[in-house]
Amino acid sequence: MNRSPVIAIASGKGGTGKTTVAIHLAAALLFHKRSVQYLDCDVEEPNGHLFLKPRIVSSETVGIPVPAVDAATCTSCGKCAEVCEFNAIARLKKPLVFPELCHGCGACALVCPVGAIHETPRAIGVVESGHAGSIAFAQGRLNIGEPMSLPLIRAVKAKRNPEAVALLDAPPGTACPVVATVRGADFVVLVTEPTPFGLHDLSLAVDTLLPMGVPLGIVVNRADGDLRVHDYCREHHLPLLAELPDDRRVAETYARGELLFDCLPEWRERFENLWTRIEEQL
Amino acid sequence: MKVALTSSAKTLADPIDMHFGRAKFFILADTETGKAVAHDNAQNLHAAQGAGIQAAETVARLGAETVITGSVGPKAYRALQAAGIKIALVEAVCPGTEALRRFKDNELPVLDKPNSEGHWV
């Protein structure tokens, strides 16, 4: 592979350890002398910064283009409202725009026969970038109450440097924000826990991501001897990349916002091995 | 005067639908002639988002001057305001005929702000 790979770290269920895996993979890659980028695409609640403690050097506002209607030019033909898939324009005496419903596709401005619509940006959040030691860092922060997260996720991904291994910390779940994060990735690490809930949501995530054609691998976090995830991986021919044992000291370190390698050196090997396993899959 | 009632079925004898955007039917009633025509709202019933906005568009197109309903969300309210359509509020489900009679007797309060939360998918 000429360019460095893009690895997304996702999960069906929340709280399984995506961020733990992503940040420690980033740290482990440094030991392999690889340039690495950590991109937090969980824009509703980015938390990798709590552990990596990056120095943010730039912050850019991200907006989507929403229509503004010039009432004097508008002939009230209604074509803009008709073409809008998201009901963001009401066809009244004059068109009435609901910017919070607009996805910024621009169709209304295209179909307006008299050029009465121009697009103005509506801010949805910020992309912050900088570095945490040798790890290049970027994260999106979605404005509070903002439902439109995909353009911000794409803006975070646009920070990608093809020279570095990119680790995308995905949002939990199986909805559009996950798909937007994973699209274009070379490999997806799905982090799960060995519980019925973890397995259930893992299977939903697999069903969502497999049709996208992205290769997947599974990491079992807080492994405790329950083998249902193993059975599932075997049945579905999915590689089990790593089992990270349940260890109270890991939770304590995490709760302090620290990286594991400093106080639990044996964990460094686990993540270096995980990286080796991922590389084998690429 | 033309008023639009949100209705659970096609006639004024049927109970009011308390929702505006996702009402099953709009019944356009003429308070002078007593004529009433039902309009199906099935399309908005299943809209992913913006049902209230589309409903406001529909009643505006029908020429209603007032809407009689149970609840109106923030976006539908804004659209109805922009269209100059008043909102008369019924507090509990009742037949359309009764809502209409109470409206004519000025017994229904006029809504001056949204009385329902917006919905996100």
Interface residues (C-beta under 8 A of the other chain):
Chain A: A81 F86 N87 A88 A90 R91 L92 K93 K94 L96 F98 L101 P147
Chain B: A47 A48 Q49 G50 A51 I53 Q54 A56 E57 A60 R61 K75 R78 A79 A82 A83 W120
